[in-house]
Amino acid sequence: MTTYFTKDHEWIRVEGDTGVVGITPHAVDALGDIVFFESQPVGTSFSRGDAMAVVESVKAASDIYAPVSGEIIAFNEALTDAPETINAAPEGDGWMVKLRIADPAELGSLLDAAGYQATLG
Amino acid sequence: MSDAGPLLRTPLYDLHVASGGRMVPFAGYEMPVQFPPGIMAEHLHARSAAGLFDVSHMGQIILRPRSGNTADAALALERLVPVDVLGLGEGRQRYAFFTNEHGGILDDLMIANRGDHLLLVVNAACKAEDEAHLRASLSDSCEVEVLADRALLALQGPQAEAVLGRLDPKAAEMRFMDVADLVLAGIACVVSRSGYTGEDGFEISLPAVDVAVVAEALLADHRVLPIGLGARDSLRLEAGLCLYGADLDTGTTPVEAGLEWAMQKVRRTGGARAGGFPGADAILRQLEEGAARRRVGLRPEGRAPVRGGAALFAAVEGGAQIGVVTSGAFGPSIEGPVAMGYVETALSSPGSTVFAELRGKRVPVAVTPLPFVPNRYKR
């Protein structure tokens, strides 16, 4: 199991050909209190960089982008009623979407934890 | 705000940073949008205890009658606002707005009668234009003095009276919209019992050099937390209060905005001082006949906030746009999304359902009375 990061502050935890996607503590801190989460439906396919879910904080709406191309095979339905879980546990219970990864080679373009930390300055 | 110059700081900037405030540009100033508790917790704290807001970026302007008679300044100001200023008693304050020749709103403001002068509080983004407008229109009868060296605090919430009363017991004797001289932590302040959160509270005008002393004395009370612009916005939206630049602008009339209550009878058709302000023809006609669109409260179904700028439609599919959202957010006290906007008058009755365009879909939105949270002013 390996975790990769995007410059847009998503993380993807990869096991075999599936990946679980969420946002980083840095992103949660910048967004503030999250009050709404909505995923595209299970079965939707995405290219890398497409918006596949949206979160709204008290301040603004933010798209969650697909770190790699793939198809949504599940999303975190608990977040529909309790989006604040993303604030409380962004890397745990606040996970958002589970993807079937279309092309594992795309993972090579993502950052590792040290590389992501470096982008935060 | 068209000025792209360097951002200004209020005299409380250092205290905001020391308190963990997240600073953002707002109306030309670096202001705290939130403190470590976050917008949701700050909002709920102001509704349940007391919150301290720095509103020093707002403009404070004195109108001093050249004749020495404050009634002359009141009558002069009535040339710019559709409001009864002459009838405003000493030690009282009133909400008003500057209008343009089309009946649109140039800015909204507070006017206080301070005995020998009038004290105006105007929006930060409009203050330069307001000053020029006042000088151009009233210099014959009034000295216009911008109080650039004064700060402004707002203490808001059900515990505000108890907190301020510990510093000066006279605070408890004030009613909503009273203005009085109080001494807080040794500093002479001009205090009004008013605010913009829907809660009971006070606004405190004082010398900029002394504002940190008074702010720290208020924050030393365990019931008081510093509150940022984020919660200030959600509080005023839940209270159904207009934000200039969002819900009010030069293309919006007071009747469209539902501000008839601020235009007293004496300035209306048949009143002793009817008209005489910019746009009087259009505004007085709308007072008689109504306006084609109205400001309404909006409650989107579900949890998704509908933000300012969202288009409103009468039907879930098709049809022309019938309105627009002007303010929208998640209301922490309501525990759901709330918004305000303008709709065609035929659709403005509470109970109507309209549809807001949100990410390419139309979501049902109930038209509701304002405010969303009952006002708790101490009348």
Interface residues (C-beta under 8 A of the other chain):
Chain A: G32 D33 V35 F36 E38 V54 E56 V58 K59 A60 A61 T80 P83
Chain B: V33 Q34 G38 I39 M40 G230 S234 R303 A304 P305 R307 A329 F330 P332 P337 R359
